[in-house]
Amino acid sequence: MMVLILERVPPGLRGELTRWLLEPQAGVFVGRVSALVRDLLWDKVCRESRGGGCLLIHTANQEQGFALRIWGEPRRRVEDFEGLFLIRVPQ
C-alpha cells in the first residue's frame, strides 16, 4: 500500500499518476503497486514536480509499519525521532 501527497505540482503530473493510483482528494494518491512500480513513480514525481513538495508513505518492515520519502518543500515537515516519524506543522 502507498500514499503519495503532492503540493504545487503541474496538473499533467497528477493526471499521469491517475493511471496507476486513485486520487480521492486533489493531490492525494492511494494505491497498491509493486515496489518496482512505486520506485519508478517516485522517480517520475521527483523529476517532474517543478519545485513542488512531495511525500511518499509506503508499507515497510519497520516499527511503525511504514516508511517515508520526501522531495522538495512540503508544507508539513516529517521529523525522525530515533526511528519514530512525527509530523511538524509550521506556525
Rosetta silent file (secondary structure, phi, psi, omega in degrees, C-alpha in Angstrom):
SEQUENCE: MMVLILERVPPGLRGELTRWLLEPQAGVFVGRVSALVRDLLWDKVCRESRGGGCLLIHTANQEQGFALRIWGEPRRRVEDFEGLFLIRVPQ
SCORE:     score description
SCORE:     0.000 S_00000001
   1 L     0.000  143.148  177.246    0.000    0.000    0.000 S_00000001
   2 E  -143.740  150.948  174.004    1.226    3.501   -0.717 S_00000001
   3 E  -127.943  131.635 -179.766    0.059    7.070   -0.255 S_00000001
   4 E  -124.310  123.568 -179.305    1.538    9.888   -2.320 S_00000001
   5 E  -115.997  122.786 -178.007    0.843   13.520   -1.391 S_00000001
   6 E  -117.983  138.023  176.914    1.732   16.232   -3.902 S_00000001
   7 E  -127.409  133.416  174.589    1.673   20.013   -3.395 S_00000001
   8 L    55.182   47.908  176.854    2.123   22.656   -6.092 S_00000001
   9 L  -111.189  160.122  179.422    2.943   20.229   -8.924 S_00000001
  10 L   -61.562  142.705  179.292    1.928   20.505  -12.602 S_00000001
  11 H   -58.863  -32.230  179.415   -1.585   19.196  -13.401 S_00000001
  12 H   -62.354  -34.361  178.109   -0.135   16.914  -16.081 S_00000001
  13 H   -67.109  -43.176  177.654    1.843   15.021  -13.454 S_00000001
  14 H   -62.262  -40.573  178.334   -1.283   14.463  -11.395 S_00000001
  15 H   -63.445  -39.457  178.145   -3.085   13.238  -14.495 S_00000001
  16 H   -62.803  -40.469 -177.717   -0.292   10.798  -15.256 S_00000001
  17 H   -67.978  -25.224 -179.681   -0.441    9.342  -11.751 S_00000001
  18 L   -68.518  -10.871  173.770   -4.182    8.605  -12.064 S_00000001
  19 L   -70.944  -25.698 -175.132   -3.235    5.821  -14.500 S_00000001
  20 L  -112.626  -30.049 -171.279   -1.725    3.904  -11.598 S_00000001
  21 L  -129.942  159.699  173.714   -3.298    5.283   -8.423 S_00000001
  22 E   -86.241  145.400  177.590   -6.622    6.613   -7.152 S_00000001
  23 E  -117.207   83.415 -177.142   -6.883   10.334   -6.342 S_00000001
  24 E   -68.169  -23.259  177.281   -9.564   10.567   -3.599 S_00000001
  25 E  -144.640  152.749 -177.084   -8.680   14.225   -2.962 S_00000001
  26 L   -54.295  122.076  177.388   -6.715   16.717   -5.032 S_00000001
  27 L    83.715   -0.286  179.334   -3.015   15.894   -4.737 S_00000001
  28 E  -115.486  120.618 -177.096   -3.523   12.760   -2.614 S_00000001
  29 E  -119.886  139.523 -177.752   -2.954    9.420   -4.367 S_00000001
  30 E  -133.741  141.429  175.852   -3.532    5.952   -2.917 S_00000001
  31 E  -178.391  173.943  176.701   -2.829    2.518   -4.345 S_00000001
  32 L  -124.100  108.859  179.285   -1.228   -0.868   -4.145 S_00000001
  33 L  -132.051  166.608  178.376    1.579   -1.373   -6.659 S_00000001
  34 L   -67.682  163.762  178.629    4.781   -3.396   -6.703 S_00000001
  35 H   -62.068  -36.630  178.897    7.946   -1.949   -5.170 S_00000001
  36 H   -64.005  -47.724  179.213    9.416   -1.523   -8.665 S_00000001
  37 H   -64.729  -41.069  177.765    6.423    0.483   -9.922 S_00000001
  38 H   -57.838  -45.885 -179.231    6.372    2.512   -6.696 S_00000001
  39 H   -67.440  -37.698  177.050   10.043    3.439   -7.140 S_00000001
  40 H   -66.306  -40.842  176.553    9.549    4.299  -10.818 S_00000001
  41 H   -64.415  -40.122  178.642    6.559    6.517   -9.965 S_00000001
  42 H   -62.700  -43.495  177.062    8.578    8.209   -7.212 S_00000001
  43 H   -60.195  -42.092  178.628   11.433    8.909   -9.635 S_00000001
  44 H   -63.068  -44.981  179.295    8.940   10.413  -12.107 S_00000001
  45 H   -60.296  -44.407 -179.005    7.376   12.596   -9.401 S_00000001
  46 H   -65.004  -38.967  179.944   10.786   13.874   -8.291 S_00000001
  47 H   -69.433  -36.553 -170.104   11.835   14.682  -11.871 S_00000001
  48 H  -107.808    9.924 -175.767    8.604   16.434  -12.847 S_00000001
  49 L   -73.928  -22.287  177.432    7.493   18.174   -9.631 S_00000001
  50 L    50.614   53.369  175.638    8.994   21.548  -10.695 S_00000001
  51 L    86.554    0.614  178.589    9.582   22.884   -7.216 S_00000001
  52 L   -79.149  173.502  177.840    6.519   21.317   -5.623 S_00000001
  53 E  -103.754  138.977 -177.099    6.500   19.315   -2.427 S_00000001
  54 E  -135.344  139.783  178.465    6.092   15.540   -2.465 S_00000001
  55 E  -136.847  125.797  177.864    5.649   12.985    0.295 S_00000001
  56 E  -114.589  129.613  175.546    5.519    9.206   -0.227 S_00000001
  57 E  -122.028  125.750  179.537    4.345    6.855    2.514 S_00000001
  58 E  -142.776  157.199 -179.343    4.573    3.132    1.882 S_00000001
  59 E   -62.887  144.081  179.586    4.477   -0.090    3.847 S_00000001
  60 L  -157.405  158.285  179.769    7.809   -1.269    5.212 S_00000001
  61 L   -84.913   74.306  179.846    9.151   -3.689    7.772 S_00000001
  62 L  -133.183  175.384 -177.351    9.795   -1.067   10.468 S_00000001
  63 L   -55.608  -45.815 -178.706    8.487   -0.300   13.935 S_00000001
  64 L   -84.697  -10.013  177.455    5.623    1.887   12.663 S_00000001
  65 L    88.101    4.652  179.274    4.958   -0.367    9.677 S_00000001
  66 E  -149.422  163.448  176.529    5.692    2.280    7.051 S_00000001
  67 E  -125.287  157.654 -178.952    8.494    4.342    5.539 S_00000001
  68 E  -123.472  145.349  170.973    8.536    7.949    4.335 S_00000001
  69 E  -132.848  140.250 -178.528   10.239    9.717    1.456 S_00000001
  70 E  -127.198  141.340  174.827   10.229   13.494    0.957 S_00000001
  71 E  -136.775  137.762  178.918   11.102   15.589   -2.077 S_00000001
  72 L    76.631 -149.026 -176.845   11.065   19.386   -2.303 S_00000001
  73 L  -125.181   80.245  174.947    9.483   21.528    0.387 S_00000001
  74 L   -68.302  156.199 -178.297    6.098   20.216    1.539 S_00000001
  75 L   -62.063  -42.392  178.657    4.201   22.440    3.976 S_00000001
  76 L   -95.210  137.096 -177.743    4.323   19.869    6.750 S_00000001
  77 E  -101.704  144.215  176.179    7.721   18.544    7.762 S_00000001
  78 E  -100.717  127.181  178.903    8.456   14.996    8.847 S_00000001
  79 E  -110.963  136.429  178.646   10.753   14.669   11.836 S_00000001
  80 E  -103.807  112.206  177.942   12.548   11.430   12.694 S_00000001
  81 E  -109.872   93.043  178.692   12.889   10.925   16.458 S_00000001
  82 L    53.094   45.300  177.423   15.013    7.787   16.937 S_00000001
  83 L    91.001   -5.354  178.488   13.131    5.911   14.219 S_00000001
  84 E  -103.508  119.931 -178.992    9.690    7.291   15.085 S_00000001
  85 E   -85.571  131.121  175.409    8.237    9.595   12.428 S_00000001
  86 E  -130.142  152.167 -179.202    6.261   12.624   13.602 S_00000001
  87 E  -100.172  131.292  177.130    4.735   15.477   11.588 S_00000001
  88 E  -107.435  122.238  178.809    5.694   19.074   12.363 S_00000001
  89 L   -96.773  121.651 -179.552    3.158   21.706   11.310 S_00000001
  90 L   -64.707  148.445 -178.690    4.746   25.131   10.709 S_00000001
  91 L   -87.149    0.000    0.000    3.284   28.001   12.729 S_00000001
